[in-house]
């Protein structure tokens, strides 16, 4: 066995599979985008007869439910299609797309790109047991049929339904997430169950930075989708994946271009090792993690405390 790192910044890493034209992107995105995309993928995928995916299937804020061909695009793909798929997901919004078992526009775009791979595409689509590191199921087959099977299992085992919205969520972010870029899943998975005007607190004393790989997020800040859409000339030159991440953590809201007023549905507060000024400048609230009493939050009837935040998706019935 040879283990290779995906050297995404080295042009020699990639094979060029062609370009999906803007007209086709317009169809796949259901009219949201008309932007051609060059399909680059790690050349190891096309230099072998069989491309075998082994990876987990979980509710996902960009594509709906992860897995399948997503491990090619954006998994080992070039920056252009990474940005396009993430921004398309942001245009739909995380709250609408996450946990969807159907073929979302993002999934359709990913499958379109994967169809250009000459190798036979197979997958072990793995669903872990909720709340543990144990195995729940494995589905095997081509990358589409095995994903369909695993996605149904995922939707039945990794979604918790509440009867009514909650005022506050305290997400206990696991140490495997070492920055807010990844720890934002503690918001993605609970946004839908928070009442209007409510709050999500990300409790992660171990996290000390917003993003190790994308420091520009500190300058852009965290905003709702319409903040970017209604000022597109100002933001289109940024990596669209960074803009998408911004919307994922800030959630639903509106932006009035004439007044410059942004109204956000819920508050997002960081109880982390990130300094207060960094949080405030990025448009997020701050709470000293040393003052967080988890037991007191658990005793509060208005608060939902979520252990291992980012794993289980919470939805309203």
Buried (B, 14 or more C-beta within 10 A) or exposed (E): EEEEEBEBEEEEBBBEBEBBEEEBBBBBBEEBBEBBBBBBBBBBBBEEEEBBBEBEBBBBBBBBBBBBBBBBBBBBBBBBBBBBBBBBBBBBBBBEBBBBBEBBBBBBBBBBBBEBBEBEBBBBBBBBEBEEEEEBBBBBBBBBBBBBBBBBBBBEBBBBEBEEEBBBBBBBBBEEBBBBBBBBBBBBBBBBBBBEEBBBBBBBBBBBBBBEEBEEBBEBBBBBBBBBBBBEEEBEEBBBBBBBBBBBBBBBBBBEEEEEEBEBBBBBBBBBEBEEEBBEEBBBBBBEBEEBEEEEBEEBEEBBBBEBBBBBBBBEE
